[in-house]
Amino acid sequence: MQAIVFNAHYLMYLDTAITEYWRASAMPYAESFRALGGDMVVRKATVDFIDSARMDDLLDVGMRFVEAGRSSMRFQGAVFRGDELLATGELAYVYIDPHAPKGTRPSREVPQALRDALAAFEQGDAMTQLHLGDWASVQARAMPLRHAVFAEEKGIPADLMSDGADATAHHALITNRLGLPLATGRLVPLDGGQRGQVGRMAVVPSQRSQNLGGQLLTGLLAQARQVGMTEVLLHAQTGAARFYARHGFVPQGEPFEEAGLPHQTMVRALGRSVA
């Protein structure tokens, strides 16, 4: 009746923002807290209303980590319409043991690894690390990621997760500050090392908007140049062809089916860099 956004919706905006905070900080919520052995629950949520949003307003919602106590974490959010501040909010969480008996939620100390990661993100530090190495150095972390993306998500047979080319390939792995694998790929030498083939590119779903695929590909292309390759090819799933085109790959030949999915061969010469 007042033609303004209902007050309770601002809590939904803040909850959406905290979800995006975990994505932007390269810490997928479920996987990260499973690795940490804990979880966090809301203890208190407050909103300070300054002005009202209306139908068709384009809003920006910001979120930042403020501090951690022994078992608590505090985040502050703000809702903007352009440069106009409409509301501020605070979300207070308690870090708990998710495996405690039903009906109890004893608090636990916030892990130092999580404190350090949040502080690094707020300082603008890099939240991921690219590792390049052989199969032995990445297999334990790359295989579960391949299985989740290729077998579980895309329905590719599990026996295609790895093959003999892994032993000779150059591998790339991206991890976050908690050591969790977020993306992986490989570069297989062809024709005595003159050419290479990029493949097994996999990124966890929650991080696919964060350019990790681009970082992987850039790292593998740099590796290809370093070992003297003059051309790199790949078999792109048709839905990913535009992504590879942005990195200088051009289609070659006709589309074909591989592992039950439509693909397109794409090739890139290594004479120049593409931003």
VENVEN-V571277 format. One record per pair of residues at least 24 apart in sequence whose ideal C-beta (glycine too) atoms are under 6 Angstrom apart, sorted by the first residue. I is the first residue (numbers start at 1). J is the second residue. Records with the same first field share a line. If there is no record, write none. Layout:
I = J ; J
This chain:
4 = 52 ; 54
5 = 53
10 = 47 ; 87
11 = 45
13 = 61 ; 79
14 = 77 ; 89
17 = 61 ; 63 ; 77
18 = 63
21 = 63
23 = 206
25 = 121 ; 127
26 = 127 ; 128 ; 176
27 = 176
28 = 204 ; 206
31 = 180
32 = 178
35 = 178 ; 180
36 = 111
38 = 95 ; 108
39 = 96 ; 98
40 = 93 ; 95
41 = 94 ; 96
42 = 93
43 = 92 ; 94
44 = 92
45 = 91
46 = 90
47 = 87 ; 89
48 = 88
49 = 87
50 = 85 ; 86 ; 87
51 = 86
53 = 86
57 = 81
65 = 118 ; 122
68 = 110 ; 115
70 = 109
71 = 95 ; 107 ; 109
113 = 178
117 = 177
127 = 177
128 = 174 ; 176
129 = 175
130 = 174 ; 219
131 = 173
132 = 172 ; 223
133 = 171
135 = 166 ; 167 ; 171
138 = 171 ; 173
141 = 181
142 = 173 ; 184
145 = 181 ; 184 ; 202
146 = 202
149 = 202
156 = 259
160 = 259
170 = 223
172 = 216 ; 219 ; 220
174 = 212
182 = 207 ; 212
183 = 212 ; 216
185 = 216 ; 220
187 = 220 ; 223 ; 224
195 = 229 ; 231
196 = 224 ; 229 ; 232
197 = 233
198 = 232 ; 234
217 = 247
225 = 270
230 = 270
231 = 269
232 = 268
233 = 267
234 = 266
235 = 263 ; 265
236 = 264 ; 266
237 = 261 ; 263
238 = 262 ; 264
247 = 274
248 = 274
